[in-house]
Amino acid sequence: MELRDKILLALDEIRPFLEADGGDIALIDIVEDKIVKVQLQGACAGCSVNQMTLKSGVEMTIKKHAPEIEEVINLDT
């Protein structure tokens, strides 16, 4: 499975939790097969706990599917 497909699978896994809070997530870029750039959307974009969501939810799920990823970065809207 390609790295991009693994990451998209991970985002699909976490998406229902984000949607339950009125948000979503989009994959923006994969840099050197190590850094994933995403964009939290909807209610998640302005949420005060979005950094916690990013690190404990999104990053953890992506690393589960693609352990070679070192960091996940949210690009602000």
C-alpha contacts under 8 A as a table, 3 or more apart, distances in Angstrom:
res1	aa1	res2	aa2	distance
1	M	5	D	6.43
1	M	6	K	6.69
2	E	5	D	5.21
2	E	6	K	6.39
3	L	6	K	5.08
3	L	7	I	6.30
3	L	33	D	7.56
3	L	66	A	6.86
4	R	7	I	5.16
4	R	8	L	6.17
4	R	30	I	7.73
5	D	8	L	5.05
5	D	9	L	6.06
6	K	9	L	5.07
6	K	10	A	6.28
6	K	62	I	7.71
6	K	65	H	5.75
6	K	66	A	6.16
7	I	10	A	5.02
7	I	11	L	6.23
7	I	62	I	5.77
7	I	65	H	6.85
7	I	66	A	6.76
8	L	11	L	5.01
8	L	12	D	6.12
8	L	27	L	7.51
9	L	12	D	5.05
9	L	13	E	6.29
9	L	65	H	7.74
10	A	13	E	5.02
10	A	14	I	6.50
10	A	58	V	7.90
10	A	61	T	5.72
10	A	62	I	5.15
10	A	64	K	7.96
10	A	65	H	6.23
11	L	14	I	5.22
11	L	15	R	5.80
11	L	25	I	7.30
11	L	58	V	7.23
11	L	61	T	7.72
11	L	62	I	7.18
12	D	15	R	5.11
12	D	16	P	7.52
13	E	16	P	7.01
13	E	61	T	7.79
14	I	17	F	5.68
14	I	18	L	6.73
14	I	57	G	7.31
14	I	58	V	6.69
14	I	61	T	7.28
15	R	18	L	5.11
15	R	19	E	6.02
15	R	24	D	6.13
15	R	25	I	6.81
16	P	19	E	5.00
16	P	20	A	6.08
17	F	20	A	5.18
17	F	21	D	6.88
18	L	21	D	5.37
18	L	22	G	6.52
18	L	23	G	4.94
18	L	24	D	5.39
18	L	25	I	7.61
18	L	44	C	7.14
19	E	22	G	4.82
19	E	23	G	4.75
19	E	24	D	5.58
20	A	23	G	7.25
21	D	43	A	6.84
21	D	44	C	7.47
22	G	42	G	6.16
22	G	43	A	5.18
22	G	44	C	7.13
23	G	40	L	7.21
23	G	41	Q	5.43
23	G	42	G	4.33
23	G	43	A	4.69
23	G	44	C	4.82
23	G	45	A	7.44
24	D	40	L	6.00
24	D	41	Q	4.97
24	D	42	G	6.17
24	D	43	A	7.95
24	D	44	C	6.88
25	I	38	V	6.73
25	I	39	Q	5.62
25	I	40	L	4.58
25	I	41	Q	5.58
26	A	38	V	5.51
26	A	39	Q	5.23
26	A	40	L	6.65
26	A	41	Q	7.50
27	L	36	V	7.67
27	L	37	K	6.39
27	L	38	V	4.58
27	L	39	Q	6.62
28	I	36	V	7.75
28	I	37	K	5.33
28	I	38	V	5.05
28	I	39	Q	6.71
29	D	36	V	5.99
29	D	37	K	5.02
29	D	38	V	7.00
30	I	33	D	5.95
30	I	34	K	7.12
30	I	35	I	5.72
30	I	36	V	4.62
30	I	37	K	6.18
31	V	34	K	5.98
31	V	35	I	5.03
31	V	36	V	6.35
31	V	37	K	7.76
32	E	35	I	6.80
33	D	36	V	7.88
33	D	68	E	7.39
33	D	69	I	6.68
34	K	68	E	6.26
34	K	69	I	4.40
34	K	70	E	5.22
34	K	71	E	6.81
35	I	69	I	5.90
35	I	70	E	5.88
35	I	71	E	4.99
35	I	72	V	5.82
35	I	73	I	7.39
36	V	69	I	7.21
36	V	71	E	6.38
36	V	72	V	4.75
36	V	73	I	6.20
37	K	72	V	5.90
37	K	73	I	4.86
37	K	74	N	5.89
37	K	75	L	6.66
38	V	72	V	7.21
38	V	73	I	6.16
38	V	74	N	4.97
38	V	75	L	6.09
39	Q	45	A	7.73
39	Q	74	N	5.17
39	Q	75	L	5.09
39	Q	76	D	6.50
39	Q	77	T	7.20
40	L	44	C	5.61
40	L	45	A	4.95
40	L	50	N	7.96
40	L	74	N	6.59
40	L	75	L	7.58
40	L	76	D	7.49
41	Q	44	C	5.48
41	Q	45	A	4.76
41	Q	77	T	7.76
42	G	45	A	5.64
42	G	46	G	7.73
43	A	46	G	5.99
43	A	47	C	6.21
44	C	47	C	4.99
44	C	50	N	6.13
45	A	50	N	7.07
45	A	76	D	7.14
45	A	77	T	7.14
46	G	50	N	7.49
47	C	50	N	5.35
48	S	51	Q	7.79
49	V	52	M	5.33
49	V	53	T	6.32
50	N	53	T	4.82
50	N	54	L	5.92
51	Q	54	L	4.93
51	Q	55	K	6.17
52	M	55	K	5.27
52	M	56	S	5.71
52	M	57	G	7.50
53	T	56	S	5.52
53	T	57	G	5.06
53	T	58	V	6.45
54	L	57	G	5.64
54	L	58	V	4.84
54	L	59	E	5.91
54	L	72	V	7.47
54	L	73	I	7.92
54	L	74	N	7.40
55	K	58	V	6.03
55	K	59	E	4.97
55	K	60	M	6.58
55	K	72	V	7.53
56	S	59	E	6.31
56	S	60	M	5.69
57	G	60	M	5.44
57	G	61	T	6.08
58	V	61	T	5.25
58	V	62	I	6.14
58	V	72	V	7.81
59	E	62	I	5.14
59	E	63	K	6.08
59	E	71	E	7.03
59	E	72	V	5.61
60	M	63	K	5.21
60	M	64	K	6.19
61	T	64	K	5.06
61	T	65	H	6.59
62	I	65	H	5.29
62	I	66	A	5.81
62	I	67	P	7.59
62	I	69	I	7.55
63	K	66	A	4.76
63	K	67	P	4.46
63	K	68	E	7.12
63	K	69	I	5.96
63	K	70	E	7.81
64	K	67	P	5.90
66	A	69	I	5.96
67	P	70	E	7.73
69	I	72	V	7.80
